[in-house]
């Protein structure tokens, strides 16, 4: 894994650490179901990218 991939992985981890609590809060207070869906999709995309980076 090169420096660029490691840095991207760090950025993804940091972003996920902020998105997961937001998703939990969004699920508890279901005012906007679109927000919950968007957060779930963004988390899934970031996790997939992180897995791809780890595999390379």
PDB file of N, CA, C and O in Angstrom:
ATOM      1  N   UNK A   1       0.855  -1.177   0.000  1.00  0.00           N
ATOM      2  CA  UNK A   1       0.000   0.000   0.000  1.00  0.00           C
ATOM      3  C   UNK A   1       0.899   1.238   0.000  1.00  0.00           C
ATOM      4  O   UNK A   1       1.780   1.373   0.850  1.00  0.00           O
ATOM      5  N   UNK A   2       0.675   2.124  -0.941  1.00  0.00           N
ATOM      6  CA  UNK A   2       1.493   3.325  -1.028  1.00  0.00           C
ATOM      7  C   UNK A   2       0.969   4.429  -0.094  1.00  0.00           C
ATOM      8  O   UNK A   2      -0.070   4.287   0.550  1.00  0.00           O
ATOM      9  N   UNK A   3       1.723   5.520  -0.046  1.00  0.00           N
ATOM     10  CA  UNK A   3       1.371   6.620   0.862  1.00  0.00           C
ATOM     11  C   UNK A   3      -0.006   7.197   0.557  1.00  0.00           C
ATOM     12  O   UNK A   3      -0.781   7.516   1.459  1.00  0.00           O
ATOM     13  N   UNK A   4      -0.287   7.321  -0.725  1.00  0.00           N
ATOM     14  CA  UNK A   4      -1.561   7.918  -1.128  1.00  0.00           C
ATOM     15  C   UNK A   4      -2.737   7.060  -0.653  1.00  0.00           C
ATOM     16  O   UNK A   4      -3.740   7.588  -0.174  1.00  0.00           O
ATOM     17  N   UNK A   5      -2.611   5.756  -0.786  1.00  0.00           N
ATOM     18  CA  UNK A   5      -3.674   4.843  -0.356  1.00  0.00           C
ATOM     19  C   UNK A   5      -3.823   4.877   1.162  1.00  0.00           C
ATOM     20  O   UNK A   5      -4.941   4.862   1.678  1.00  0.00           O
ATOM     21  N   UNK A   6      -2.706   4.923   1.874  1.00  0.00           N
ATOM     22  CA  UNK A   6      -2.769   4.987   3.342  1.00  0.00           C
ATOM     23  C   UNK A   6      -3.461   6.265   3.795  1.00  0.00           C
ATOM     24  O   UNK A   6      -4.289   6.246   4.706  1.00  0.00           O
ATOM     25  N   UNK A   7      -3.115   7.368   3.152  1.00  0.00           N
ATOM     26  CA  UNK A   7      -3.718   8.651   3.505  1.00  0.00           C
ATOM     27  C   UNK A   7      -5.219   8.629   3.222  1.00  0.00           C
ATOM     28  O   UNK A   7      -6.014   9.115   4.026  1.00  0.00           O
ATOM     29  N   UNK A   8      -5.602   8.064   2.081  1.00  0.00           N
ATOM     30  CA  UNK A   8      -7.021   7.976   1.729  1.00  0.00           C
ATOM     31  C   UNK A   8      -7.771   7.106   2.737  1.00  0.00           C
ATOM     32  O   UNK A   8      -8.906   7.408   3.107  1.00  0.00           O
ATOM     33  N   UNK A   9      -7.123   6.020   3.177  1.00  0.00           N
ATOM     34  CA  UNK A   9      -7.731   5.133   4.162  1.00  0.00           C
ATOM     35  C   UNK A   9      -7.941   5.861   5.491  1.00  0.00           C
ATOM     36  O   UNK A   9      -8.964   5.675   6.150  1.00  0.00           O
ATOM     37  N   UNK A  10      -6.973   6.685   5.880  1.00  0.00           N
ATOM     38  CA  UNK A  10      -7.113   7.481   7.106  1.00  0.00           C
ATOM     39  C   UNK A  10      -8.291   8.449   6.991  1.00  0.00           C
ATOM     40  O   UNK A  10      -9.067   8.608   7.934  1.00  0.00           O
ATOM     41  N   UNK A  11      -8.417   9.089   5.838  1.00  0.00           N
ATOM     42  CA  UNK A  11      -9.504  10.041   5.611  1.00  0.00           C
ATOM     43  C   UNK A  11     -10.850   9.319   5.680  1.00  0.00           C
ATOM     44  O   UNK A  11     -11.808   9.832   6.260  1.00  0.00           O
ATOM     45  N   UNK A  12     -10.914   8.132   5.087  1.00  0.00           N
ATOM     46  CA  UNK A  12     -12.152   7.346   5.103  1.00  0.00           C
ATOM     47  C   UNK A  12     -12.515   6.961   6.530  1.00  0.00           C
ATOM     48  O   UNK A  12     -13.676   7.071   6.924  1.00  0.00           O
ATOM     49  N   UNK A  13     -11.530   6.509   7.310  1.00  0.00           N
ATOM     50  CA  UNK A  13     -11.795   6.129   8.704  1.00  0.00           C
ATOM     51  C   UNK A  13     -12.327   7.315   9.501  1.00  0.00           C
ATOM     52  O   UNK A  13     -13.263   7.175  10.288  1.00  0.00           O
ATOM     53  N   UNK A  14     -11.723   8.482   9.289  1.00  0.00           N
ATOM     54  CA  UNK A  14     -12.157   9.677  10.010  1.00  0.00           C
ATOM     55  C   UNK A  14     -13.590  10.050   9.619  1.00  0.00           C
ATOM     56  O   UNK A  14     -14.406  10.393  10.474  1.00  0.00           O
ATOM     57  N   UNK A  15     -13.883   9.980   8.330  1.00  0.00           N
ATOM     58  CA  UNK A  15     -15.220  10.316   7.856  1.00  0.00           C
ATOM     59  C   UNK A  15     -16.253   9.336   8.403  1.00  0.00           C
ATOM     60  O   UNK A  15     -17.349   9.735   8.798  1.00  0.00           O
ATOM     61  N   UNK A  16     -15.896   8.042   8.426  1.00  0.00           N
ATOM     62  CA  UNK A  16     -16.809   7.034   8.953  1.00  0.00           C
ATOM     63  C   UNK A  16     -17.069   7.248  10.439  1.00  0.00           C
ATOM     64  O   UNK A  16     -18.180   7.020  10.919  1.00  0.00           O
ATOM     65  N   UNK A  17     -16.043   7.686  11.166  1.00  0.00           N
ATOM     66  CA  UNK A  17     -16.222   7.896  12.605  1.00  0.00           C
ATOM     67  C   UNK A  17     -17.193   9.042  12.890  1.00  0.00           C
ATOM     68  O   UNK A  17     -17.790   9.090  13.965  1.00  0.00           O
ATOM     69  N   UNK A  18     -17.356   9.955  11.947  1.00  0.00           N
ATOM     70  CA  UNK A  18     -18.340  11.020  12.136  1.00  0.00           C
ATOM     71  C   UNK A  18     -19.706  10.637  11.573  1.00  0.00           C
ATOM     72  O   UNK A  18     -20.734  11.083  12.082  1.00  0.00           O
ATOM     73  N   UNK A  19     -19.722   9.814  10.524  1.00  0.00           N
ATOM     74  CA  UNK A  19     -20.990   9.447   9.892  1.00  0.00           C
ATOM     75  C   UNK A  19     -21.783   8.432  10.704  1.00  0.00           C
ATOM     76  O   UNK A  19     -23.011   8.506  10.749  1.00  0.00           O
ATOM     77  N   UNK A  20     -21.108   7.493  11.342  1.00  0.00           N
ATOM     78  CA  UNK A  20     -21.825   6.441  12.079  1.00  0.00           C
ATOM     79  C   UNK A  20     -22.682   7.004  13.214  1.00  0.00           C
ATOM     80  O   UNK A  20     -23.840   6.607  13.343  1.00  0.00           O
ATOM     81  N   UNK A  21     -22.157   7.916  14.045  1.00  0.00           N
ATOM     82  CA  UNK A  21     -23.031   8.503  15.080  1.00  0.00           C
ATOM     83  C   UNK A  21     -24.186   9.317  14.480  1.00  0.00           C
ATOM     84  O   UNK A  21     -25.288   9.335  15.027  1.00  0.00           O
ATOM     85  N   UNK A  22     -23.925   9.990  13.354  1.00  0.00           N
ATOM     86  CA  UNK A  22     -25.002  10.737  12.690  1.00  0.00           C
ATOM     87  C   UNK A  22     -26.094   9.791  12.213  1.00  0.00           C
ATOM     88  O   UNK A  22     -27.280  10.106  12.307  1.00  0.00           O
ATOM     89  N   UNK A  23     -25.693   8.628  11.700  1.00  0.00           N
ATOM     90  CA  UNK A  23     -26.672   7.645  11.243  1.00  0.00           C
ATOM     91  C   UNK A  23     -27.489   7.122  12.418  1.00  0.00           C
ATOM     92  O   UNK A  23     -28.707   6.977  12.314  1.00  0.00           O
ATOM     93  N   UNK A  24     -26.830   6.841  13.527  1.00  0.00           N
ATOM     94  CA  UNK A  24     -27.537   6.354  14.713  1.00  0.00           C
ATOM     95  C   UNK A  24     -28.553   7.395  15.186  1.00  0.00           C
ATOM     96  O   UNK A  24     -29.687   7.049  15.519  1.00  0.00           O
ATOM     97  N   UNK A  25     -28.156   8.647  15.214  1.00  0.00           N
ATOM     98  CA  UNK A  25     -29.063   9.718  15.614  1.00  0.00           C
ATOM     99  C   UNK A  25     -30.212   9.882  14.640  1.00  0.00           C
ATOM    100  O   UNK A  25     -31.348  10.141  15.036  1.00  0.00           O
ATOM    101  N   UNK A  26     -29.908   9.731  13.378  1.00  0.00           N
ATOM    102  CA  UNK A  26     -30.936   9.852  12.350  1.00  0.00           C
ATOM    103  C   UNK A  26     -31.960   8.730  12.458  1.00  0.00           C
ATOM    104  O   UNK A  26     -33.146   8.943  12.203  1.00  0.00           O
ATOM    105  N   UNK A  27     -31.511   7.541  12.833  1.00  0.00           N
ATOM    106  CA  UNK A  27     -32.433   6.415  12.997  1.00  0.00           C
ATOM    107  C   UNK A  27     -33.320   6.607  14.224  1.00  0.00           C
ATOM    108  O   UNK A  27     -34.498   6.252  14.201  1.00  0.00           O
ATOM    109  N   UNK A  28     -32.754   7.172  15.302  1.00  0.00           N
ATOM    110  CA  UNK A  28     -33.535   7.407  16.516  1.00  0.00           C
ATOM    111  C   UNK A  28     -34.589   8.481  16.287  1.00  0.00           C
ATOM    112  O   UNK A  28     -35.728   8.360  16.739  1.00  0.00           O
ATOM    113  N   UNK A  29     -34.196   9.524  15.584  1.00  0.00           N
ATOM    114  CA  UNK A  29     -35.099  10.641  15.333  1.00  0.00           C
ATOM    115  C   UNK A  29     -35.399  10.656  13.833  1.00  0.00           C
ATOM    116  O   UNK A  29     -34.773  11.397  13.074  1.00  0.00           O
ATOM    117  N   UNK A  30     -36.336   9.853  13.427  1.00  0.00           N
ATOM    118  CA  UNK A  30     -36.619   9.633  12.005  1.00  0.00           C
ATOM    119  C   UNK A  30     -37.472  10.748  11.401  1.00  0.00           C
ATOM    120  O   UNK A  30     -38.560  10.492  10.885  1.00  0.00           O
ATOM    121  N   UNK A  31     -36.979  11.973  11.466  1.00  0.00           N
ATOM    122  CA  UNK A  31     -37.702  13.098  10.870  1.00  0.00           C
ATOM    123  C   UNK A  31     -37.630  13.044   9.346  1.00  0.00           C
ATOM    124  O   UNK A  31     -38.614  13.296   8.651  1.00  0.00           O
ATOM    125  N   UNK A  32     -36.447  12.712   8.849  1.00  0.00           N
ATOM    126  CA  UNK A  32     -36.215  12.713   7.407  1.00  0.00           C
ATOM    127  C   UNK A  32     -35.664  11.357   6.971  1.00  0.00           C
ATOM    128  O   UNK A  32     -34.467  11.108   7.107  1.00  0.00           O
ATOM    129  N   UNK A  33     -36.509  10.487   6.456  1.00  0.00           N
ATOM    130  CA  UNK A  33     -36.039   9.157   6.040  1.00  0.00           C
ATOM    131  C   UNK A  33     -35.011   9.221   4.910  1.00  0.00           C
ATOM    132  O   UNK A  33     -34.189   8.317   4.760  1.00  0.00           O
ATOM    133  N   UNK A  34     -35.062  10.289   4.120  1.00  0.00           N
ATOM    134  CA  UNK A  34     -34.087  10.448   3.033  1.00  0.00           C
ATOM    135  C   UNK A  34     -32.676  10.630   3.591  1.00  0.00           C
ATOM    136  O   UNK A  34     -31.709  10.129   3.018  1.00  0.00           O
ATOM    137  N   UNK A  35     -32.561  11.348   4.712  1.00  0.00           N
ATOM    138  CA  UNK A  35     -31.249  11.561   5.323  1.00  0.00           C
ATOM    139  C   UNK A  35     -30.661  10.233   5.786  1.00  0.00           C
ATOM    140  O   UNK A  35     -29.477   9.971   5.577  1.00  0.00           O
ATOM    141  N   UNK A  36     -31.477   9.400   6.409  1.00  0.00           N
ATOM    142  CA  UNK A  36     -31.018   8.091   6.871  1.00  0.00           C
ATOM    143  C   UNK A  36     -30.530   7.261   5.694  1.00  0.00           C
ATOM    144  O   UNK A  36     -29.469   6.640   5.758  1.00  0.00           O
ATOM    145  N   UNK A  37     -31.302   7.253   4.634  1.00  0.00           N
ATOM    146  CA  UNK A  37     -30.932   6.481   3.448  1.00  0.00           C
ATOM    147  C   UNK A  37     -29.633   7.007   2.838  1.00  0.00           C
ATOM    148  O   UNK A  37     -28.770   6.223   2.443  1.00  0.00           O
ATOM    149  N   UNK A  38     -29.494   8.322   2.761  1.00  0.00           N
ATOM    150  CA  UNK A  38     -28.289   8.930   2.193  1.00  0.00           C
ATOM    151  C   UNK A  38     -27.058   8.591   3.035  1.00  0.00           C
ATOM    152  O   UNK A  38     -25.996   8.281   2.496  1.00  0.00           O
ATOM    153  N   UNK A  39     -27.209   8.654   4.355  1.00  0.00           N
ATOM    154  CA  UNK A  39     -26.091   8.319   5.239  1.00  0.00           C
ATOM    155  C   UNK A  39     -25.696   6.854   5.087  1.00  0.00           C
ATOM    156  O   UNK A  39     -24.510   6.530   5.039  1.00  0.00           O
ATOM    157  N   UNK A  40     -26.690   5.969   5.011  1.00  0.00           N
ATOM    158  CA  UNK A  40     -26.396   4.542   4.836  1.00  0.00           C
ATOM    159  C   UNK A  40     -25.653   4.291   3.531  1.00  0.00           C
ATOM    160  O   UNK A  40     -24.713   3.498   3.491  1.00  0.00           O
ATOM    161  N   UNK A  41     -26.073   4.966   2.463  1.00  0.00           N
ATOM    162  CA  UNK A  41     -25.423   4.796   1.165  1.00  0.00           C
ATOM    163  C   UNK A  41     -23.996   5.329   1.192  1.00  0.00           C
ATOM    164  O   UNK A  41     -23.091   4.702   0.640  1.00  0.00           O
ATOM    165  N   UNK A  42     -23.786   6.477   1.827  1.00  0.00           N
ATOM    166  CA  UNK A  42     -22.452   7.062   1.901  1.00  0.00           C
ATOM    167  C   UNK A  42     -21.518   6.167   2.715  1.00  0.00           C
ATOM    168  O   UNK A  42     -20.366   5.961   2.335  1.00  0.00           O
ATOM    169  N   UNK A  43     -22.013   5.639   3.829  1.00  0.00           N
ATOM    170  CA  UNK A  43     -21.209   4.737   4.656  1.00  0.00           C
ATOM    171  C   UNK A  43     -20.856   3.477   3.877  1.00  0.00           C
ATOM    172  O   UNK A  43     -19.715   3.018   3.925  1.00  0.00           O
ATOM    173  N   UNK A  44     -21.814   2.923   3.169  1.00  0.00           N
ATOM    174  CA  UNK A  44     -21.564   1.713   2.378  1.00  0.00           C
ATOM    175  C   UNK A  44     -20.513   1.971   1.301  1.00  0.00           C
ATOM    176  O   UNK A  44     -19.639   1.136   1.071  1.00  0.00           O
ATOM    177  N   UNK A  45     -20.596   3.118   0.645  1.00  0.00           N
ATOM    178  CA  UNK A  45     -19.632   3.456  -0.400  1.00  0.00           C
ATOM    179  C   UNK A  45     -18.229   3.620   0.182  1.00  0.00           C
ATOM    180  O   UNK A  45     -17.251   3.147  -0.398  1.00  0.00           O
ATOM    181  N   UNK A  46     -18.134   4.291   1.329  1.00  0.00           N
ATOM    182  CA  UNK A  46     -16.829   4.493   1.958  1.00  0.00           C
ATOM    183  C   UNK A  46     -16.236   3.173   2.440  1.00  0.00           C
ATOM    184  O   UNK A  46     -15.034   2.943   2.302  1.00  0.00           O
ATOM    185  N   UNK A  47     -17.077   2.306   3.006  1.00  0.00           N
ATOM    186  CA  UNK A  47     -16.587   1.005   3.463  1.00  0.00           C
ATOM    187  C   UNK A  47     -16.101   0.164   2.289  1.00  0.00           C
ATOM    188  O   UNK A  47     -15.101  -0.544   2.404  1.00  0.00           O
ATOM    189  N   UNK A  48     -16.802   0.237   1.165  1.00  0.00           N
ATOM    190  CA  UNK A  48     -16.388  -0.506  -0.028  1.00  0.00           C
ATOM    191  C   UNK A  48     -15.053   0.020  -0.549  1.00  0.00           C
ATOM    192  O   UNK A  48     -14.183  -0.759  -0.940  1.00  0.00           O
ATOM    193  N   UNK A  49     -14.896   1.335  -0.554  1.00  0.00           N
ATOM    194  CA  UNK A  49     -13.636   1.923  -1.009  1.00  0.00           C
ATOM    195  C   UNK A  49     -12.490   1.540  -0.075  1.00  0.00           C
ATOM    196  O   UNK A  49     -11.386   1.243  -0.531  1.00  0.00           O
ATOM    197  N   UNK A  50     -12.751   1.548   1.226  1.00  0.00           N
ATOM    198  CA  UNK A  50     -11.726   1.170   2.199  1.00  0.00           C
ATOM    199  C   UNK A  50     -11.310  -0.286   1.998  1.00  0.00           C
ATOM    200  O   UNK A  50     -10.123  -0.607   2.057  1.00  0.00           O
ATOM    201  N   UNK A  51     -12.276  -1.157   1.763  1.00  0.00           N
ATOM    202  CA  UNK A  51     -11.982  -2.573   1.538  1.00  0.00           C
ATOM    203  C   UNK A  51     -11.150  -2.752   0.271  1.00  0.00           C
ATOM    204  O   UNK A  51     -10.229  -3.568   0.227  1.00  0.00           O
ATOM    205  N   UNK A  52     -11.486  -1.984  -0.748  1.00  0.00           N
ATOM    206  CA  UNK A  52     -10.747  -2.048  -2.013  1.00  0.00           C
ATOM    207  C   UNK A  52      -9.295  -1.597  -1.803  1.00  0.00           C
ATOM    208  O   UNK A  52      -8.367  -2.196  -2.348  1.00  0.00           O
ATOM    209  N   UNK A  53      -9.111  -0.543  -1.012  1.00  0.00           N
ATOM    210  CA  UNK A  53      -7.759  -0.052  -0.738  1.00  0.00           C
ATOM    211  C   UNK A  53      -6.955  -1.066   0.071  1.00  0.00           C
ATOM    212  O   UNK A  53      -5.764  -1.257  -0.174  1.00  0.00           O
ATOM    213  N   UNK A  54      -7.605  -1.712   1.031  1.00  0.00           N
ATOM    214  CA  UNK A  54      -6.909  -2.710   1.847  1.00  0.00           C
ATOM    215  C   UNK A  54      -6.495  -3.921   1.013  1.00  0.00           C
ATOM    216  O   UNK A  54      -5.455  -4.529   1.265  1.00  0.00           O
ATOM    217  N   UNK A  55      -7.308  -4.265   0.027  1.00  0.00           N
ATOM    218  CA  UNK A  55      -7.036  -5.436  -0.805  1.00  0.00           C
ATOM    219  C   UNK A  55      -5.871  -5.186  -1.766  1.00  0.00           C
ATOM    220  O   UNK A  55      -5.203  -6.129  -2.190  1.00  0.00           O
ATOM    221  N   UNK A  56      -5.629  -3.937  -2.104  1.00  0.00           N
ATOM    222  CA  UNK A  56      -4.563  -3.649  -3.070  1.00  0.00           C
ATOM    223  C   UNK A  56      -3.201  -3.573  -2.434  1.00  0.00           C
ATOM    224  O   UNK A  56      -2.209  -3.338  -3.124  1.00  0.00           O
TER     225      UNK A  56
END
